[in-house]
Amino acid sequence: MPGYDFGPLPTKLPPEAEAVKGKNSLQAHAAKFKVLAGAAVPVRALQADPVFQELVADQYGILVPENELKMVAIRPSLDKFDFTASDALLAFTKQHGMKLRGHTLVWHGSVPQWVRQQSSTLDLRKVMVEHIQTVMGHYKGQIQAWDVVNEAILPSDGDPNGMRKTVWFNAMGPEYIDLAFRTAREADPNAKLSYNDYGVEYDKEDQAEKRRLILAMVRKMKAANVPIDAIGVQAHIRVGFNQSMGTGLKEYIDAIRQMGLDVYVTELDVNEDDVTYDDVGKRDAAVAETYRQFLTLMLSNPATKAVLTWGVSDRRTWLNGFNGHSQKFPNRPQRCLPFDAAYKPKPAFFAIRDSFDHKKI
């Protein structure tokens, strides 16, 4: 990611990373308790960095592409699909005996410009259905789970049911969600189908309302026999954030389990923009403790079946900003992921690994 100078790419794994390979890896510890340990990766960065490939292949049992399966990336025009990058990631996971998640089929944040420009003349129902059929058909039997619909709830948009007013919602109403999931099940009957959202982790009034609305939506889906297997908790959480995290999230996960659904932690990272001190050791300890507290809660529930961080190394993280810099501290890159820029495991790595060891089955 441009903006910070992390120095040249490592030419080999540091001794600290070698020491946590194999039986000491994240995936080895998670697998003992029937949990998938994974991460999001940018495909081009993976292809260009053999040391990163070695690190990823050893540490994780499942990967998800950061952007390469989103509609903007994979569908440049109405009648054209480009699977080049996502096919490369699938080949990498197969080579290393890993699983692959699909992210994401229907999301307001990844609507191609050609859809927006022609939204009044296109049959958007047909566009969405064909997109799901084509993409899932291309990968049928090869992807463990799909985020079928992403971030469909936004109470501030003013819909009585809390629906976000997206291009899909505006064209079809709330029925687009049921249609997307039914289409997905037909396209690949063996893939796990997930609804994915953010902003449900803290005991804040607005997040409590979002949890309530998501659960209400999913209960309606279940009552109507709409196929859904899991709910994703994105978990973009913060260290030093003056809010509690506990009761509301625990009740939310319990409610999901009671519906017979799995829970996936899908985009976990720890934003440290609220930390005012610069001491690296103190910052790393605070980030690690935030991971530990969150995962202790999540993994105390048997419904939690996967934990994926949104990234692997501090060298590449969206939290350093789309322009390459942290939002509050532009001269201080965030240390928000399990490995540092030189691919050394940080206290966050060990906090995540220890959390797996305390998982309830």
MINURO-242888 format. One record per residue (C-alpha): x, y, z; residue in one letter. Coordinates in steps of 0.05 Angstrom, whole numbers, plus 5000, padded with zeros to 4 digits. Layout:
# MINURO-242888
((X,Y,Z),A),
...
# end
This chain:
# MINURO-242888
((5000,5000,5000),M),
((5030,5068,4981),P),
((5041,5121,5033),G),
((5087,5089,5084),Y),
((5157,5065,5071),D),
((5161,4996,5102),F),
((5226,4981,5066),G),
((5238,4925,5016),P),
((5197,4862,5018),L),
((5228,4808,5062),P),
((5270,4758,5024),T),
((5256,4703,5074),K),
((5213,4692,5135),L),
((5244,4719,5199),P),
((5264,4669,5253),P),
((5204,4691,5295),E),
((5156,4670,5239),A),
((5193,4605,5228),E),
((5183,4589,5301),A),
((5107,4592,5294),V),
((5100,4548,5233),K),
((5069,4479,5229),G),
((5040,4455,5295),K),
((5051,4525,5324),N),
((5011,4560,5270),S),
((4943,4594,5276),L),
((4909,4542,5232),Q),
((4938,4484,5272),A),
((4913,4511,5337),H),
((4845,4529,5308),A),
((4835,4462,5274),A),
((4842,4425,5340),K),
((4776,4458,5360),F),
((4742,4453,5292),K),
((4751,4526,5275),V),
((4776,4555,5209),L),
((4832,4606,5217),A),
((4837,4652,5157),G),
((4852,4719,5128),A),
((4836,4766,5071),A),
((4891,4775,5020),V),
((4901,4821,4960),P),
((4914,4773,4903),V),
((4966,4815,4865),R),
((5007,4826,4928),A),
((5005,4751,4942),L),
((5028,4735,4872),Q),
((5085,4785,4876),A),
((5113,4763,4943),D),
((5139,4691,4952),P),
((5154,4702,5026),V),
((5083,4726,5037),F),
((5058,4664,5001),Q),
((5098,4620,5048),E),
((5071,4656,5109),L),
((4999,4653,5086),V),
((5002,4581,5065),A),
((5029,4558,5132),D),
((4986,4600,5178),Q),
((4916,4595,5150),Y),
((4865,4543,5131),G),
((4819,4590,5092),I),
((4829,4654,5051),L),
((4782,4707,5023),V),
((4801,4757,4969),P),
((4798,4829,4993),E),
((4767,4855,4928),N),
((4775,4806,4871),E),
((4706,4773,4877),L),
((4667,4838,4886),K),
((4622,4857,4828),M),
((4663,4918,4808),V),
((4725,4875,4800),A),
((4695,4814,4767),I),
((4642,4844,4721),R),
((4669,4901,4678),P),
((4607,4903,4634),S),
((4537,4873,4629),L),
((4560,4815,4585),D),
((4632,4805,4609),K),
((4661,4770,4671),F),
((4734,4769,4689),D),
((4755,4713,4736),F),
((4830,4720,4725),T),
((4850,4744,4794),A),
((4800,4703,4834),S),
((4819,4640,4794),D),
((4892,4652,4813),A),
((4873,4654,4887),L),
((4831,4591,4880),L),
((4891,4556,4849),A),
((4935,4579,4907),F),
((4887,4552,4959),T),
((4881,4486,4922),K),
((4956,4480,4917),Q),
((4963,4488,4992),H),
((4902,4449,5015),G),
((4864,4510,5038),M),
((4791,4532,5032),K),
((4765,4595,4998),L),
((4709,4642,5018),R),
((4670,4683,4968),G),
((4662,4757,4984),H),
((4615,4785,4962),T),
((4557,4775,4913),L),
((4509,4832,4929),V),
((4537,4895,4962),W),
((4519,4969,4953),H),
((4593,4987,4958),G),
((4612,4948,4896),S),
((4562,4967,4843),V),
((4596,4978,4775),P),
((4589,5045,4743),Q),
((4552,5014,4684),W),
((4498,4991,4732),V),
((4491,5059,4764),R),
((4489,5095,4696),Q),
((4435,5049,4669),Q),
((4396,5034,4732),S),
((4333,5064,4704),S),
((4334,5022,4641),T),
((4366,4957,4662),L),
((4326,4899,4690),D),
((4364,4899,4756),L),
((4329,4836,4780),R),
((4356,4799,4719),K),
((4425,4831,4728),V),
((4430,4808,4800),M),
((4405,4738,4787),V),
((4450,4727,4728),E),
((4509,4754,4767),H),
((4498,4704,4824),I),
((4486,4647,4776),Q),
((4547,4661,4734),T),
((4597,4674,4790),V),
((4574,4618,4835),M),
((4567,4572,4775),G),
((4639,4586,4756),H),
((4662,4565,4826),Y),
((4610,4512,4840),K),
((4635,4461,4891),G),
((4700,4499,4902),Q),
((4682,4554,4952),I),
((4667,4539,5025),Q),
((4620,4598,5037),A),
((4593,4660,5003),W),
((4574,4727,5032),D),
((4511,4729,4991),V),
((4487,4797,5015),V),
((4532,4846,5050),N),
((4512,4905,5095),E),
((4438,4909,5077),A),
((4417,4941,5143),I),
((4423,5016,5157),L),
((4370,5044,5204),P),
((4389,5116,5189),S),
((4363,5108,5117),D),
((4293,5112,5145),G),
((4262,5047,5120),D),
((4213,5018,5172),P),
((4251,4951,5171),N),
((4319,4984,5174),G),
((4337,4966,5102),M),
((4394,5004,5069),R),
((4367,5040,5008),K),
((4414,5011,4956),T),
((4407,5006,4881),V),
((4381,4935,4891),W),
((4332,4955,4945),F),
((4307,5014,4904),N),
((4295,4969,4845),A),
((4264,4908,4879),M),
((4248,4927,4951),G),
((4269,4882,5009),P),
((4252,4820,4968),E),
((4319,4825,4934),Y),
((4352,4792,4995),I),
((4308,4730,4993),D),
((4317,4726,4918),L),
((4392,4730,4924),A),
((4396,4674,4975),F),
((4348,4629,4937),R),
((4387,4640,4873),T),
((4452,4625,4910),A),
((4426,4559,4937),R),
((4405,4537,4868),E),
((4472,4558,4838),A),
((4514,4518,4889),D),
((4474,4474,4937),P),
((4535,4456,4977),N),
((4564,4525,4992),A),
((4549,4557,5059),K),
((4507,4619,5050),L),
((4521,4678,5095),S),
((4494,4747,5111),Y),
((4551,4794,5130),N),
((4549,4860,5168),D),
((4587,4908,5212),Y),
((4572,4952,5272),G),
((4543,4898,5318),V),
((4599,4889,5368),E),
((4590,4943,5420),Y),
((4538,4957,5474),D),
((4516,5021,5441),K),
((4444,5040,5427),E),
((4452,5045,5352),D),
((4489,4978,5349),Q),
((4436,4945,5392),A),
((4384,4969,5343),E),
((4424,4942,5285),K),
((4430,4874,5319),R),
((4355,4873,5330),R),
((4340,4889,5258),L),
((4388,4837,5230),I),
((4358,4784,5274),L),
((4288,4804,5254),A),
((4307,4801,5180),M),
((4339,4732,5188),V),
((4280,4705,5228),R),
((4233,4726,5171),K),
((4279,4691,5122),M),
((4278,4628,5163),K),
((4202,4631,5170),A),
((4197,4637,5094),A),
((4245,4578,5083),N),
((4297,4624,5052),V),
((4363,4586,5053),P),
((4415,4616,5099),I),
((4470,4580,5138),D),
((4510,4633,5174),A),
((4516,4705,5196),I),
((4582,4742,5189),G),
((4606,4790,5243),V),
((4656,4835,5208),Q),
((4689,4857,5273),A),
((4726,4920,5253),H),
((4737,4936,5326),I),
((4778,4989,5363),R),
((4828,4992,5420),V),
((4819,5050,5469),G),
((4747,5059,5446),F),
((4705,5085,5503),N),
((4649,5034,5495),Q),
((4637,4966,5527),S),
((4633,4902,5487),M),
((4600,4842,5518),G),
((4527,4831,5536),T),
((4495,4853,5471),G),
((4543,4815,5427),L),
((4537,4753,5470),K),
((4461,4754,5465),E),
((4466,4766,5390),Y),
((4510,4705,5380),I),
((4465,4664,5425),D),
((4405,4684,5383),A),
((4440,4665,5318),I),
((4457,4597,5347),R),
((4385,4586,5370),Q),
((4364,4594,5297),M),
((4411,4537,5279),G),
((4460,4582,5242),L),
((4536,4586,5245),D),
((4575,4649,5261),V),
((4635,4672,5222),Y),
((4683,4727,5244),V),
((4696,4753,5174),T),
((4737,4817,5174),E),
((4772,4822,5241),L),
((4823,4877,5255),D),
((4837,4926,5311),V),
((4839,5000,5296),N),
((4886,5037,5342),E),
((4870,5109,5320),D),
((4841,5122,5390),D),
((4908,5107,5423),V),
((4945,5171,5436),T),
((5012,5144,5460),Y),
((5066,5124,5410),D),
((5103,5070,5449),D),
((5103,5009,5403),V),
((5106,4958,5459),G),
((5047,4989,5495),K),
((5007,4996,5430),R),
((5020,4923,5411),D),
((4999,4900,5481),A),
((4934,4940,5477),A),
((4918,4913,5407),V),
((4931,4842,5431),A),
((4887,4850,5492),E),
((4830,4876,5448),T),
((4837,4815,5403),Y),
((4837,4770,5464),R),
((4775,4800,5496),Q),
((4735,4799,5432),F),
((4754,4728,5411),L),
((4745,4700,5482),T),
((4673,4723,5477),L),
((4662,4699,5406),M),
((4695,4632,5414),L),
((4658,4617,5479),S),
((4599,4602,5435),N),
((4601,4537,5396),P),
((4566,4571,5337),A),
((4630,4609,5319),T),
((4662,4566,5265),K),
((4711,4613,5230),A),
((4756,4672,5247),V),
((4786,4712,5190),L),
((4828,4775,5199),T),
((4822,4829,5146),W),
((4894,4823,5126),G),
((4956,4788,5150),V),
((5011,4839,5159),S),
((5014,4912,5178),D),
((5050,4922,5111),R),
((4982,4917,5077),R),
((4920,4941,5113),T),
((4862,4985,5094),W),
((4867,5017,5163),L),
((4926,5056,5140),N),
((4878,5091,5094),G),
((4860,5086,5021),F),
((4911,5140,5010),N),
((4963,5101,5049),G),
((4958,5137,5116),H),
((4922,5127,5182),S),
((4864,5175,5192),Q),
((4885,5207,5258),K),
((4960,5196,5259),F),
((4985,5204,5187),P),
((5057,5194,5208),N),
((5044,5131,5249),R),
((5025,5067,5211),P),
((4976,5023,5248),Q),
((5000,4958,5279),R),
((4932,4925,5274),C),
((4944,4855,5247),L),
((4978,4790,5272),P),
((5044,4802,5235),F),
((5086,4865,5228),D),
((5113,4893,5163),A),
((5172,4846,5166),A),
((5126,4786,5177),Y),
((5145,4777,5250),K),
((5088,4752,5294),P),
((5065,4805,5344),K),
((5029,4799,5410),P),
((4965,4801,5370),A),
((4985,4735,5337),F),
((4993,4700,5404),F),
((4929,4730,5431),A),
((4890,4702,5372),I),
((4925,4634,5377),R),
((4912,4630,5452),D),
((4838,4646,5440),S),
((4832,4586,5394),F),
((4861,4543,5450),D),
((4803,4563,5495),H),
((4748,4551,5444),K),
((4686,4515,5467),K),
((4665,4458,5421),I),
# end
